[in-house]
Amino acid sequence: MYSNFREAFEGFAKSLYAAFNRSMPVFLLIWLWLAIAFLEPLVILALRIAGMPISDLSLILAGAAIGISLLLWGISLWRFRFPIHLTFLYPLSMLIGFVIAIYSMIVTLSGRALWKGRRVGMRN
């Protein structure tokens, strides 16, 4: 569908915010939940590795969440016949997804969303 990263980025950005019916509260709530579910456990682990005082319970819960995330990503990759080793790139995939999501909201609300060099208008 896309031949390079830029095309994929622009392609998803043009429609991601619109897929939420341009509802900012719903959009932000969903992306906040995804950040908490997939990235917050990694932050907890990184803070502990950096020497911050993180409780053992928080570390155990973060480890369990990371394990579940790896399992979910692994199942999805296996199901769609992608290389299973890509499972460990899920933090990067999520980060790129967040960047695309925020960019999508900004360009859609500002009327600057583009697709194949053409401006995609706001629906009234």
PyMOL commands that set and color helices and strands:
alter all, ss='L'
color gray80, all
select helices_A, chain A and resi 5-16+18-20+24-49+56-79+84-110
alter helices_A, ss='H'
color red, helices_A
select strands_A, chain A and resi 114-115+118-119
alter strands_A, ss='S'
color yellow, strands_A
deselect
rebuild
show_as cartoon
